[in-house]
Amino acid sequence: MTSTQLRMPVQRPATKPFRYDVAVVGLGYVGLPTALALRAAGRRVVGMEISTDRVAEIRTGDADLLPSDRSRLLDALEDDDAFRLTADPAESATARIVLVCVPTPIDHHLAPDLDALRAACRSVVERAVPGQTLVLTSTTYVGCTRDFLVEPLRRRGLEAGKDVYVAFAPERIDPGNERHVQKQVPRVVGGVSAECVQRTTELLEGCASYVHPVSSVEAAELTKLYENTFRAVNISMANEFADISRGLGLDITEVIDAAATKPYGFMPFYPGPGVGGHCIPCDPHYLLWQLRADRVTSPLIETAMTQVAARPGRVVQRLVEVLAAGGKALGNAKVLVVGVAYKPGVADVRESPALEIIDRMRDAGASVSFTDDLVESILVRGGRMRSVRASAAEWDAVLVHTLHPGVDHGWLAEAPILLDTTYRLQKIAHRSVL
């Protein structure tokens, strides 16, 4: 199906007017910025969130957002007619278009945890009315849009593409990164019909650089899985090259920066203590889970994800080696972890390698604390830990996990033993790397 065919006008059924242009179901790190971008584009938005704590956080303006989005939030909260927050699932029926933006994590067995997505889709379908457009944005397996939206609608007597319009438009949010704001990022849309694509495109083109249509919801679903699996595989390779470089006595950052001068055929990925957040540690497992069910192997992806999962353990192993070289055992060492967020510039610790690293060090008998200017506390095995004052004086070793921008890290040069898992502290002569 060509781009022109996807946008061909189709006769629309008569529908009643909707109070809102769009309902955003789930106001997490994807849903809230999306709702704010749509409101800034002139849409009337109702934001739906089942967590009352999250709603309270948003109402007080304390949500973790880019400065530009925080300003949008404060403006939106003053405009009750065009932006409203609710925990009432019935409100989805009041919007012309419904975007489902709920988390799709994995469980302890690395299998998809679809409970939140299944519940959100069930609620939306139960309240769907003719003329609505339902758009799934959460990363998921190929075929999920049909399983969770199209088929349940059919069982209600509503035909997707005729009575209710259904599409998949994967989110492309880069938390904490002002360089990749939504307005400057293209969106991909796959629909059940040309009209589904057109309606979704009309909504999203106001908060994206442009909309790229594909031939089906399945093509859009696999597009998202390909994007994040690509990143996981390349990060795994960067970590492997970091180990190779250390063995050869070379600086991996220098090597990558040099390779990145090539203007074609290369994209720089940098090593670190592991991968965190909602996407890279999780999304490839949705694909692997589906492939296993179909008895299809993917050895490259499987190996990459195994290496990704093993990286935090490698960090602890390397700290044992560095401490031993200084005549100290991890079991009786005092260790400070610098930065526990999964990436610089955010307060998000979901799937952060720091959590596993801290647990492993404590299991080995170490006394562990952390300092993070953006994260006040974390939950680890054994209870909650709170951030402490940054200082090198009282620690046997300092393990650098995340370096937030705008924070003074000059004191790290005074650390007796410094393990730099970010590979960014080249100016500190006595630092060790993974």
C-alpha positions as CSV (number, residue, x, y, z in Angstrom):
1,M,0.0,0.0,0.0
2,T,1.5,3.3,-1.0
3,S,1.6,6.5,1.0
4,T,-0.9,8.1,-1.4
5,Q,-3.3,5.1,-1.0
6,L,-3.0,5.2,2.8
7,R,-4.2,8.8,2.8
8,M,-7.1,8.4,0.4
9,P,-10.3,9.9,1.8
10,V,-12.9,7.3,2.9
11,Q,-16.6,8.0,3.7
12,R,-17.0,8.5,7.4
13,P,-20.1,7.6,9.4
14,A,-22.0,10.3,11.1
15,T,-21.0,10.6,14.7
16,K,-22.0,12.7,17.7
17,P,-19.6,15.5,18.7
18,F,-17.0,14.7,21.3
19,R,-16.1,16.8,24.3
20,Y,-12.4,16.2,23.8
21,D,-10.2,15.8,20.8
22,V,-8.0,13.2,22.4
23,A,-7.8,11.1,25.6
24,V,-4.4,10.0,26.7
25,V,-4.6,6.8,28.7
26,G,-1.5,6.6,31.0
27,L,0.4,9.7,32.1
28,G,3.9,8.3,32.6
29,Y,7.1,9.3,30.8
30,V,5.4,8.9,27.4
31,G,1.8,9.8,28.1
32,L,2.3,13.1,29.9
33,P,4.7,14.7,27.4
34,T,2.4,13.4,24.6
35,A,-0.7,15.0,26.3
36,L,1.2,18.3,26.7
37,A,2.4,18.3,23.1
38,L,-1.1,17.7,21.8
39,R,-2.6,20.4,24.0
40,A,0.2,22.8,22.8
41,A,-0.9,21.9,19.2
42,G,-4.4,23.2,20.0
43,R,-6.1,19.9,21.0
44,R,-8.6,19.5,23.8
45,V,-7.0,16.8,26.0
46,V,-8.2,14.6,28.8
47,G,-5.4,12.8,30.6
48,M,-6.4,9.5,32.2
49,E,-4.2,8.0,35.0
50,I,-5.3,5.3,37.5
51,S,-2.5,6.2,40.0
52,T,-3.8,8.9,42.3
53,D,-0.3,9.6,43.5
54,R,0.8,10.2,39.9
55,V,-2.2,12.6,39.3
56,A,-1.3,14.5,42.5
57,E,2.3,14.7,41.3
58,I,1.2,16.2,38.0
59,R,-1.2,18.6,39.6
60,T,1.5,20.1,41.8
61,G,3.9,20.3,38.8
62,D,6.4,17.9,40.3
63,A,6.4,15.4,37.5
64,D,9.9,14.5,36.0
65,L,9.8,16.5,32.7
66,L,12.0,18.5,30.4
67,P,12.1,22.2,31.3
68,S,10.0,22.9,28.1
69,D,7.4,20.4,29.1
70,R,7.3,21.6,32.7
71,S,6.4,25.0,31.3
72,R,3.7,23.5,29.2
73,L,2.3,21.6,32.2
74,L,2.0,24.8,34.3
75,D,0.2,26.5,31.4
76,A,-2.1,23.5,30.8
77,L,-3.1,23.2,34.5
78,E,-4.5,26.7,34.2
79,D,-6.7,25.7,31.2
80,D,-9.5,23.5,32.5
81,D,-11.4,23.6,29.2
82,A,-8.5,22.3,27.1
83,F,-6.7,20.1,29.6
84,R,-8.2,17.9,32.3
85,L,-6.8,15.1,34.5
86,T,-9.0,12.2,35.6
87,A,-8.9,8.7,37.0
88,D,-12.3,7.9,35.7
89,P,-12.0,5.3,32.9
90,A,-15.4,6.3,31.5
91,E,-13.9,9.5,30.2
92,S,-12.4,7.7,27.3
93,A,-15.8,7.7,25.6
94,T,-15.7,11.5,25.6
95,A,-12.8,11.8,23.2
96,R,-12.7,11.5,19.4
97,I,-9.3,9.8,19.5
98,V,-7.9,7.7,22.3
99,L,-4.1,7.1,22.7
100,V,-3.1,4.2,24.9
101,C,0.3,5.0,26.4
102,V,0.8,2.5,29.3
103,P,4.0,0.7,30.3
104,T,4.8,-2.7,28.8
105,P,7.6,-4.1,31.1
106,I,8.9,-7.6,31.4
107,D,8.7,-10.0,34.3
108,H,11.5,-11.8,36.2
109,H,11.4,-14.5,33.6
110,L,12.1,-12.0,30.8
111,A,8.6,-12.6,29.4
112,P,6.2,-9.7,28.5
113,D,4.1,-8.3,31.3
114,L,1.0,-7.3,29.5
115,D,-1.3,-6.8,32.4
116,A,-1.4,-3.0,32.3
117,L,-1.8,-2.9,28.5
118,R,-4.5,-5.6,28.5
119,A,-6.4,-3.8,31.2
120,A,-6.2,-0.4,29.5
121,C,-7.2,-1.8,26.1
122,R,-10.1,-3.7,27.7
123,S,-11.4,-0.5,29.4
124,V,-11.1,1.5,26.2
125,V,-12.8,-1.1,24.0
126,E,-15.7,-1.5,26.5
127,R,-16.4,2.2,26.2
128,A,-15.7,2.6,22.5
129,V,-18.3,4.4,20.5
130,P,-18.8,4.6,16.7
131,G,-16.6,7.3,15.1
132,Q,-13.8,7.0,17.6
133,T,-10.2,6.3,16.7
134,L,-8.2,4.0,19.1
135,V,-4.4,4.3,18.8
136,L,-2.0,2.0,20.6
137,T,1.5,3.6,21.2
138,S,3.0,1.2,23.8
139,T,5.8,-1.1,22.6
140,T,4.5,-4.6,22.2
141,Y,4.6,-7.8,20.2
142,V,3.6,-8.1,16.6
143,G,-0.1,-8.7,16.4
144,C,-1.0,-7.2,19.7
145,T,-3.1,-4.3,18.2
146,R,-5.4,-6.9,16.6
147,D,-5.4,-9.1,19.7
148,F,-6.2,-6.3,22.2
149,L,-8.3,-3.9,20.1
150,V,-9.5,-5.2,16.7
151,E,-10.8,-8.6,17.9
152,P,-12.4,-7.3,21.1
153,L,-14.2,-4.6,19.1
154,R,-15.5,-7.2,16.7
155,R,-16.9,-9.2,19.6
156,R,-18.8,-6.0,20.6
157,G,-20.2,-5.8,17.1
158,L,-17.9,-2.9,16.1
159,E,-15.9,-3.3,12.9
160,A,-12.4,-1.8,13.0
161,G,-11.8,0.5,10.1
162,K,-15.5,1.1,9.6
163,D,-17.2,1.7,12.9
164,V,-14.2,2.4,15.0
165,Y,-10.8,3.3,13.6
166,V,-7.7,1.5,14.9
167,A,-4.0,2.2,14.5
168,F,-0.6,1.6,16.0
169,A,1.8,4.6,16.3
170,P,4.8,3.7,18.5
171,E,6.0,6.3,20.9
172,R,9.3,8.0,20.3
173,I,10.1,9.8,23.5
174,D,13.7,10.3,24.6
175,P,13.4,11.3,28.3
176,G,15.7,14.1,29.5
177,N,16.9,15.0,26.0
178,E,16.1,18.5,24.8
179,R,17.7,17.7,21.4
180,H,14.9,15.2,20.5
181,V,11.7,17.0,21.5
182,Q,8.6,15.5,20.0
183,K,8.0,18.3,17.5
184,Q,11.3,17.4,15.8
185,V,10.9,13.6,15.7
186,P,8.9,11.7,12.9
187,R,6.2,9.3,13.9
188,V,5.3,6.0,12.2
189,V,1.7,5.0,11.8
190,G,0.1,1.7,10.7
191,G,-3.6,1.3,10.5
192,V,-6.3,-1.3,9.9
193,S,-7.4,0.8,6.9
194,A,-6.4,3.9,5.0
195,E,-8.9,5.9,7.0
196,C,-7.4,4.7,10.3
197,V,-4.0,6.0,9.2
198,Q,-5.4,9.3,8.0
199,R,-7.2,10.0,11.2
200,T,-4.2,9.2,13.3
201,T,-1.9,11.2,11.0
202,E,-4.2,14.2,11.3
203,L,-3.8,14.1,15.1
204,L,0.0,13.4,15.3
205,E,1.3,15.7,12.6
206,G,0.7,18.6,14.9
207,C,3.3,17.3,17.4
208,A,5.8,15.5,15.1
209,S,8.1,16.6,12.3
210,Y,6.2,14.4,9.9
211,V,4.2,11.2,9.9
212,H,5.5,8.1,8.0
213,P,2.7,5.7,7.1
214,V,3.3,2.0,6.8
215,S,1.1,-0.7,5.3
216,S,-0.2,-2.3,8.4
217,V,-0.3,-2.2,12.2
218,E,2.0,-5.2,12.2
219,A,4.6,-3.3,10.2
220,A,4.5,-0.5,12.7
221,E,4.7,-2.9,15.6
222,L,7.9,-4.5,14.2
223,T,9.3,-1.1,13.4
224,K,9.4,-0.2,17.0
225,L,10.9,-3.6,18.0
226,Y,13.6,-3.2,15.4
227,E,14.5,0.3,16.6
228,N,15.2,-0.7,20.1
229,T,16.7,-4.1,19.3
230,F,19.1,-2.3,17.0
231,R,20.2,-0.2,20.0
232,A,20.5,-3.1,22.4
233,V,22.7,-5.1,19.9
234,N,25.0,-2.1,19.3
235,I,25.4,-1.2,23.0
236,S,26.3,-4.9,23.6
237,M,29.0,-4.6,21.0
238,A,30.3,-1.3,22.4
239,N,30.6,-3.0,25.8
240,E,32.5,-5.8,24.2
241,F,34.9,-3.5,22.4
242,A,35.4,-1.6,25.7
243,D,36.7,-4.8,27.3
244,I,38.9,-5.5,24.2
245,S,40.3,-1.9,24.4
246,R,41.1,-2.2,28.1
247,G,43.0,-5.5,27.4
248,L,45.0,-3.7,24.7
249,G,45.7,-0.7,26.9
250,L,43.6,1.7,24.7
251,D,40.9,4.2,25.5
252,I,37.6,3.0,24.0
253,T,36.1,6.5,24.0
254,E,38.9,7.8,21.9
255,V,38.5,4.8,19.5
256,I,34.7,5.4,19.1
257,D,35.1,9.1,18.7
258,A,37.6,8.5,16.0
259,A,35.4,6.0,14.2
260,A,32.5,8.4,14.4
261,T,34.4,10.9,12.1
262,K,33.4,8.6,9.2
263,P,30.5,10.3,7.6
264,Y,28.7,7.2,6.4
265,G,28.2,3.6,7.5
266,F,28.9,4.2,11.2
267,M,26.8,5.2,14.2
268,P,28.5,5.7,17.6
269,F,27.3,3.7,20.6
270,Y,29.2,4.1,23.9
271,P,29.8,1.4,26.6
272,G,28.6,1.7,30.2
273,P,27.5,-0.3,33.3
274,G,24.5,-1.8,31.5
275,V,21.2,-0.5,30.1
276,G,18.2,0.8,31.9
277,G,14.9,2.5,31.4
278,H,11.7,1.1,29.9
279,C,12.9,0.4,26.4
280,I,16.3,-1.3,25.7
281,P,16.3,-3.8,28.5
282,C,12.7,-4.8,27.8
283,D,11.6,-4.4,24.3
284,P,13.8,-7.0,22.5
285,H,12.4,-9.6,24.9
286,Y,8.9,-9.0,23.4
287,L,10.3,-10.1,20.1
288,L,12.3,-13.0,21.5
289,W,9.3,-14.2,23.4
290,Q,7.2,-14.2,20.2
291,L,10.0,-15.9,18.2
292,R,10.3,-18.7,20.8
293,A,6.6,-19.3,20.6
294,D,7.0,-19.7,16.9
295,R,10.1,-21.9,17.3
296,V,12.3,-19.3,15.5
297,T,15.8,-18.6,16.7
298,S,17.6,-15.3,16.7
299,P,21.1,-16.0,17.9
300,L,22.5,-12.5,17.5
301,I,19.7,-10.8,19.5
302,E,19.7,-13.6,22.1
303,T,23.5,-13.2,22.6
304,A,23.3,-9.4,22.8
305,M,20.5,-9.5,25.4
306,T,22.5,-12.1,27.5
307,Q,25.4,-9.7,27.5
308,V,23.2,-6.8,28.4
309,A,21.9,-8.7,31.4
310,A,25.3,-9.8,32.5
311,R,26.9,-6.3,32.5
312,P,26.0,-5.3,36.1
313,G,27.6,-8.5,37.3
314,R,30.7,-7.6,35.3
315,V,30.8,-4.2,37.0
316,V,30.9,-5.8,40.5
317,Q,33.5,-8.3,39.3
318,R,35.7,-5.5,38.0
319,L,35.3,-3.6,41.3
320,V,36.5,-6.7,43.2
321,E,39.6,-6.7,40.9
322,V,40.3,-3.0,41.4
323,L,39.9,-3.3,45.2
324,A,42.1,-6.4,45.3
325,A,44.9,-4.5,43.5
326,G,44.7,-1.9,46.3
327,G,44.8,-4.6,49.0
328,K,41.1,-4.4,49.9
329,A,38.3,-7.0,49.8
330,L,34.8,-6.1,48.6
331,G,33.4,-7.9,51.7
332,N,34.7,-5.3,54.1
333,A,34.8,-2.2,51.8
334,K,32.8,1.0,52.0
335,V,31.6,1.9,48.5
336,L,29.8,5.0,47.2
337,V,27.9,4.8,44.0
338,V,27.7,8.0,42.1
339,G,24.4,8.4,40.2
340,V,21.7,5.7,40.2
341,A,19.4,7.0,37.4
342,Y,19.4,4.8,34.3
343,K,20.7,7.8,32.2
344,P,22.1,11.3,32.7
345,G,19.6,14.1,33.3
346,V,16.6,12.1,34.5
347,A,15.3,11.0,37.9
348,D,14.2,7.6,36.5
349,V,15.6,4.4,38.0
350,R,13.4,1.9,36.2
351,E,15.6,-1.1,35.2
352,S,18.7,0.9,36.2
353,P,21.8,-1.3,36.4
354,A,22.7,0.6,39.6
355,L,20.0,-1.3,41.5
356,E,21.4,-4.7,40.7
357,I,25.0,-3.5,41.2
358,I,24.1,-2.2,44.7
359,D,22.3,-5.5,45.6
360,R,25.3,-7.6,44.4
361,M,27.8,-5.5,46.4
362,R,25.7,-5.7,49.5
363,D,25.2,-9.4,49.1
364,A,29.0,-9.7,49.0
365,G,29.2,-7.9,52.3
366,A,30.1,-4.4,51.2
367,S,28.7,-1.3,53.0
368,V,27.1,0.7,50.1
369,S,25.6,4.2,49.8
370,F,24.8,6.3,46.8
371,T,24.6,10.0,45.9
372,D,22.4,11.4,43.1
373,D,21.3,15.0,42.7
374,L,18.1,13.9,41.0
375,V,17.1,10.7,42.9
376,E,16.3,11.1,46.5
377,S,15.8,7.4,47.3
378,I,15.7,4.0,45.8
379,L,14.2,0.6,46.8
380,V,16.7,-2.2,46.9
381,R,16.7,-5.6,48.5
382,G,16.5,-5.1,52.2
383,G,14.7,-1.7,52.1
384,R,14.9,1.9,51.0
385,M,18.2,3.8,50.6
386,R,18.5,7.6,50.5
387,S,21.0,9.7,48.7
388,V,23.9,10.9,50.8
389,R,26.2,14.0,50.5
390,A,28.8,13.7,47.7
391,S,32.2,13.2,49.3
392,A,35.3,11.1,48.6
393,A,36.7,11.2,52.2
394,E,35.0,8.3,53.9
395,W,34.9,5.7,51.2
396,D,37.3,2.9,50.2
397,A,36.1,3.1,46.6
398,V,33.8,5.2,44.5
399,L,31.9,3.6,41.6
400,V,30.7,6.1,39.0
401,H,27.5,4.9,37.4
402,T,25.7,8.1,36.1
403,L,27.1,11.6,35.6
404,H,24.3,14.1,35.5
405,P,24.9,17.3,33.5
406,G,25.3,20.5,35.5
407,V,26.7,18.7,38.6
408,D,30.1,19.4,39.9
409,H,32.1,16.1,40.0
410,G,35.5,17.6,40.7
411,W,35.6,15.9,44.1
412,L,35.9,12.5,42.3
413,A,39.6,13.2,41.8
414,E,40.1,12.7,45.5
415,A,38.6,9.2,45.6
416,P,41.2,6.7,46.7
417,I,39.9,4.1,44.3
418,L,37.7,5.2,41.4
419,L,35.9,2.8,39.0
420,D,34.5,4.8,36.1
421,T,31.8,2.8,34.4
422,T,30.9,5.8,32.2
423,Y,34.3,6.0,30.5
424,R,34.0,9.8,30.7
425,L,36.5,10.7,33.4
426,Q,39.7,10.5,31.3
427,K,41.2,13.5,33.1
428,I,41.4,11.6,36.4
429,A,44.7,9.7,36.0
430,H,44.1,7.0,38.7
431,R,40.6,6.0,37.6
432,S,40.0,2.4,36.5
433,V,37.4,1.4,33.8
434,L,35.5,-1.8,33.2
